Amino acid sequence: MDRSKVIDGIRRGFRAIAIAFVVATLIPLLLGLALSVPTGRVLGLIASTLLLQANAAFVGLSLGLNPVFVLAVMTAVELGVVLAIYEILDVFAEQSERVKRFTESTEAKMERYPILHRYGAVTLIVLPALPVIGLYSSVVIGWLLRWNKLQSIFFVTLGWILVTTFLLLVALGFVRVVI
């Protein structure tokens, strides 16, 4: 492998980490600082969001945090993770011949279904709510199917906001779930 490709891959890997840190950690901490929310609670919500994904809404409320603050922090964490995953996947596609061949094959197959290629990213709204797929896999699915990056990020984020809002409403007792 070409040495410059390796260096570029490492540089972009650090860029992904920086994006995740700034958007998923620094922005929520600054928001918490501006609103006088204890740093430990903000960090607890960030960690819970990374581990529990949308179910961290219950943790945020149990920490005594305002529901709007919980939604804002969880959305920042989601956006930071999504952007970092996209960056990492792009690096893999550029560095690995196997991944490059796979994505080229996927692009060729997607050209046969123009409606799916054009509107498929809309399906990403529901994926963050699915227990098996969740947030992280929905980003990978959108990337693998070569859907428009901005549309994919928008629809994954919209789905994230909807599922998180629903879980906040459940936790607050506005919505009852019958099992």
C-alpha positions in Angstrom: 0.0 0.0 0.0 1.2 3.5 -0.8 2.6 5.3 2.1 0.7 8.5 1.3 -2.5 6.6 1.3 -1.8 5.3 4.8 -0.9 8.7 6.1 -4.1 10.1 4.5 -6.1 7.3 6.1 -4.6 8.1 9.5 -5.2 11.8 9.0 -8.9 11.2 8.1 -9.3 8.8 11.0 -8.1 11.5 13.4 -10.5 13.9 11.6 -13.4 11.4 12.3 -12.4 11.3 16.0 -12.2 15.1 16.1 -15.7 15.5 14.5 -17.1 13.0 17.0 -15.4 14.8 19.9 -16.5 18.3 18.9 -20.1 17.5 17.9 -20.9 14.7 20.3 -19.0 15.9 23.4 -17.8 19.4 23.3 -21.1 21.0 22.1 -23.2 19.2 24.7 -20.7 20.1 27.4 -20.8 23.8 26.4 -24.6 23.7 26.2 -24.7 22.2 29.7 -22.2 24.8 30.9 -24.4 27.6 29.5 -27.5 26.1 31.2 -25.7 25.3 34.5 -26.2 21.6 34.1 -23.6 19.6 36.1 -20.8 18.3 33.9 -21.2 14.8 35.3 -24.8 14.6 34.3 -24.0 15.8 30.8 -21.2 13.2 30.4 -23.5 10.5 31.8 -26.1 11.4 29.2 -23.5 11.3 26.4 -22.1 7.9 27.5 -25.7 6.6 27.9 -26.5 7.8 24.4 -23.5 6.1 22.9 -24.3 2.8 24.7 -28.1 2.7 24.8 -28.8 4.9 21.8 -32.4 6.3 21.9 -33.2 4.5 25.2 -30.8 7.0 26.9 -33.8 9.3 27.0 -34.9 7.4 30.1 -31.4 7.9 31.7 -31.5 11.6 30.9 -34.8 12.1 32.6 -33.8 10.0 35.6 -30.8 12.3 36.0 -33.3 15.1 36.5 -32.5 16.8 33.2 -34.9 18.9 31.2 -36.5 16.9 28.3 -35.6 19.6 25.7 -32.0 19.5 27.0 -32.0 15.7 26.8 -33.2 15.8 23.2 -30.7 18.5 22.2 -27.7 16.6 23.8 -28.8 13.2 22.4 -29.2 14.8 18.9 -25.8 16.3 19.1 -24.3 12.9 20.1 -26.2 11.2 17.3 -25.0 13.8 14.7 -21.4 13.5 15.9 -21.5 9.8 15.6 -23.2 9.7 12.2 -20.7 12.2 10.8 -17.7 10.2 12.2 -19.1 6.9 10.9 -19.5 8.4 7.4 -15.9 9.7 7.5 -14.6 6.3 8.6 -16.5 4.4 6.0 -15.2 6.8 3.3 -11.7 6.1 4.5 -12.3 2.3 4.3 -13.7 2.7 0.7 -10.6 4.6 -0.4 -8.0 2.4 1.4 -9.4 -1.1 0.7 -9.7 -2.5 -2.8 -12.2 -5.1 -1.5 -14.5 -2.4 -0.1 -14.0 -0.2 -3.2 -15.1 -3.1 -5.4 -18.0 -3.8 -3.2 -19.2 -0.2 -3.3 -18.8 0.0 -7.0 -20.8 -3.2 -7.4 -23.5 -1.8 -5.1 -23.6 1.5 -7.1 -24.0 -0.5 -10.4 -26.9 -2.5 -8.9 -28.6 0.6 -7.5 -28.6 2.2 -11.0 -31.1 -0.5 -12.0 -33.5 0.9 -9.4 -33.6 4.7 -9.9 -36.6 5.2 -7.6 -34.8 3.4 -4.8 -31.6 5.3 -5.5 -33.4 8.6 -5.5 -35.9 8.1 -2.6 -34.3 5.2 -0.6 -32.8 7.5 1.9 -36.3 8.3 3.2 -36.5 4.8 4.6 -33.7 5.7 7.0 -36.3 7.6 9.1 -37.6 4.3 10.6 -34.2 2.5 11.1 -33.0 4.3 14.2 -36.2 3.1 16.0 -35.6 -0.6 15.2 -33.9 -2.5 18.1 -31.6 -4.7 15.9 -30.6 -2.0 13.4 -30.6 1.2 15.4 -28.6 4.3 14.8 -25.2 2.8 13.9 -26.4 0.3 11.4 -28.7 2.7 9.7 -25.8 4.9 8.8 -23.9 1.9 7.4 -26.9 0.9 5.4 -27.3 4.3 3.8 -23.7 4.4 3.0 -23.5 0.9 1.5 -26.6 1.6 -0.7 -24.8 4.7 -1.8 -27.7 7.0 -1.0 -27.1 10.8 -1.0 -25.0 11.6 2.0 -26.8 14.8 3.0 -30.3 13.2 2.6 -29.2 10.1 4.5 -27.9 12.2 7.4 -31.0 14.3 7.4 -33.4 11.3 7.5 -31.4 9.4 10.0 -31.4 12.5 12.3 -35.1 13.0 11.7 -35.8 9.4 12.6 -33.6 9.8 15.7 -35.4 12.9 16.8 -38.8 11.3 16.3 -37.9 8.1 18.2 -36.2 10.0 21.0 -39.1 12.4 21.4 -41.5 9.4 21.5 -39.4 7.8 24.2 -39.3 11.0 26.2 -43.1 11.2 26.0 -43.3 7.6 27.2 -40.9 8.4 30.1 -42.9 11.5 31.0 -46.2 9.5 31.0 -47.8 11.3 28.1 -47.8 8.1 26.0 -48.7 4.7 27.4 -47.2 1.6 25.8 -49.3 -1.5 26.2 -47.4 -4.8 26.0 
